[in-house]
Amino acid sequence: MAKIGFIGLGNMGGPMAINLVKAGHAVTVFDLSDTAIATLVSAGASAASTAVEAVKGAEYVISMLPAGKHVESLYLTGDQPLFDHLAEGTLVIDSSTIDAQTAKRVGGIAAGRGISFMDAPVSGGVGGAVAGTLSFMVGASDQQFSQAKPILEVMGKNIFHAGVQGSGQIAKACNNMLLAILMTGTSEALNMGVDNGLDPKVLSEIMRLSSGGNWALEVYNPYPGVMPNAPASNGYQGGFQVDLMSKDLGLAMALSEQSNSATPMGTTARDLYKTHGEKGNGSLDFSSIIQGYQK
């Protein structure tokens, strides 16, 4: 049993922390939402009134925050930066999706203080977080990865060591850019078929089992009514918000500029999601992008 401090109990962080509790770990949690904390306490976690309290005596610290500025504030620049309160040898696992440069910078400062810091963003959505089947993309040393793996395996099914600090964020940016391209392309093809008289369920099955098959058609169909458990069949509620996809595509575009990489399809997907969000759809699931194609 490990002593774990968990900070950030949103749609993803909450279920991840619950799985750690179920596995028998001693988990102390903190979030700005009292409701989120109460949910974890009912699952068996201990509540903390501050982030500092949550990590007191922790062997592992896991954070799941919205953006790089929140990660920097939590560990380095806030009123009570956690790096001032962590013992040497503590392993920090940041599962936030942030820019690689921030992950590298925070990791470097941590190392100078004798603290291990690794970036470990995730893929798999809320369903994967609940089921404990997430994919972790880890930027860490070999030793850090080995130490963290038993903890990550409680929350995820596929644990990848992408490379040194920052590598996990690079892998996540590539993955989510591809996901956005697949979802926009799938939506475009489905809409065209329906406009020409095809049943969306029939067309989805044809494409799923043909050369156009992809993850969206397998488990996350964007057309309402095709998959009862997909957000599309629930008014595009839940899941992965358009605003978060736009944020991730912004990270991908910044990464492409740093490396001078050609990303014409990623750029188009970013523009489509940006426009979709600006029309008041930012809180909807990202599969709602199909609405931008519909007449």
Summary of the structure (lengths in Angstrom):
residues: 295
radius of gyration: 19.8
end to end distance: 55.3
largest distance: 64.3
contacts: 1026
relative contact order: 0.09
helix: 55%
strand: 14%
